[in-house]
Amino acid sequence: MRLVGILLIVAGIAGVIYGGFSFTSHKKAVDMGPIQIDKTEHHTVPIPPILGVIGIVAGGALVYLGAKGSR
């Protein structure tokens, strides 16, 4: 449970700092025998800062409960 909490804290901090992530996809636009045209699209997925804060708080709670339960 502590490991999951630590991962949530790290993911929450990354979400607050970066605010999202982006990726690139490649699609085939035209395919006429030997002639091929590819299209590259850039996508951005925003992450609201409140989700990062919720991840940090939930991760802290899991770390606290994991440490309390092991005593």
Long-range contacts (C-beta under 8 A, 24 or more apart in sequence): 1-62, 1-65, 1-66, 1-69, 2-62, 2-63, 2-66, 2-67, 4-59, 4-62, 5-58, 5-59, 5-60, 5-61, 5-62, 5-63, 5-64, 5-65, 5-66, 6-59, 6-63, 7-59, 8-55, 8-56, 8-58, 8-59, 8-62, 9-55, 9-56, 9-59, 9-60, 9-63, 10-59, 11-52, 11-55, 11-59, 12-51, 12-52, 12-53, 12-54, 12-55, 12-56, 12-57, 12-58, 12-59, 13-52, 13-56, 14-52, 15-47, 15-49, 15-51, 15-52, 15-55, 16-49, 16-52, 16-53, 16-56, 18-47, 19-46, 19-47, 19-49, 20-44, 20-45, 20-46, 20-47, 21-45, 21-47
